[in-house]
């Protein structure tokens, strides 16, 4: 199978840029703190559009600010 690359969440970068803690994001986005940690570490297999929308809303960013396609 061809190596197609992967999609990376740039959540830690956005948190630093917005001077926001993981705890505050968890509360504002109504996402469990443990899940936020996994997102920050890119330790996930998938993410829903609803979760992406919650993160973008809470961080006041666009989808392209949050996600990055990495070619291999």
FENTA-V800767 format. One record per pair of residues at least 24 apart in sequence whose ideal C-beta (glycine too) atoms are under 10 Angstrom apart, sorted by the first residue. I is the first residue (numbers start at 1). GAP is how many residues later the second one is. Records with the same first field share a line. If there is no record, write none. Layout:
I->GAP, GAP
//
This chain:
2->70
3->68, 69
4->65, 67, 68
5->64, 65, 66, 67
6->36, 62, 63, 64, 65, 66
7->35, 37, 39, 40, 60, 61, 62, 63
8->34, 58, 59, 60, 61, 62
9->29, 30, 31, 32, 33, 34, 35, 38, 43, 46, 57, 58, 59
10->30, 32, 51, 54, 55, 56, 57, 58
11->25, 26, 27, 28, 29, 30, 31, 44, 48, 55, 56
12->27, 28, 29, 30
13->27, 52, 53, 55
14->26, 41, 42, 44, 45, 46, 47, 51, 52
15->25, 44
17->42, 44, 48
18->40, 41, 42, 43
20->38, 39, 40
24->34
25->29, 30, 33, 34
26->32
27->31
28->26, 27, 29, 30, 31
29->24, 25, 26, 27, 28, 29, 30
30->24, 28
31->24, 27
39->27
//
